[in-house]
Amino acid sequence: MSRFTGSTWKKSRRLRFSILETGDELKKRGEFGPGQHGRDRKRKPSEYGAQLVEKQKLRELYGVNERQFRRLFTLAKKEKEVTGLAFFRILESRLDNLVYRIGFARTRRGARQLVNHGHITVNGKKVDIASYLCKVGDVIALKEESPLKVVKESLEGKPAIPAYVSCDAEKFSGKFERLPERNELPKDIKEAMIIEYYNRLL
């Protein structure tokens, strides 16, 4: 299955949204889309177009392909809680996302590589599936006794670690402490529009 390997910055500018959650992509000419005609793309999108953009923002943020994204949305609709929050919580429970949140990698793409290359364990067992859904209480750690250079550098950069995960930098391990609340998640996403988008299709 192919995966996008191009410029994240261009994609962020096209969506007017920081996929890396740092805002760096939008500091320079962030109000314009990519390319020589980016300045001219100011047409207001239709209702469907706005819903599509919100869906793309969330999908690109977590680096999930369309088929996986739709499957996770279907799971969220079956939950008893509000669909939008349930969807966010499922996405946050992905192993690659938690590796990123704990601070083992500077980006989700980097975290996905760590998982796919077999460097991560969950509760002491190696898991090399980035889409693996973790449960509250799971302990996520680096497999190697001698930590990888990229992991050391990421942790030394003192990443902002959210309250719903914990990190023991000395032991190179972390824990999924609890499910996140909505105010702890990206505020620039309008999940109600994503729900409307998929309700048209499902």
Buried (B, 14 or more C-beta within 10 A) or exposed (E): EEEEEEEBBBBBBBBBBBBBBEEEBBEEEBEBBBEEEBEEEEEEEEEEEBBBBBBBBBBBBBBBBEEBBBBBBEEBBEEEEBBBBBBBBBBBBBBBBBBBBBBBBBBBBBBBBBBEEEBBBBEEEEBBEBBBBBEEEBBBBBBEEEBBEBBBEBBEEEBEBBEBBBBEBEEBBBBBBEBBEEEEBBEEBBBEBBBBBBEEEE
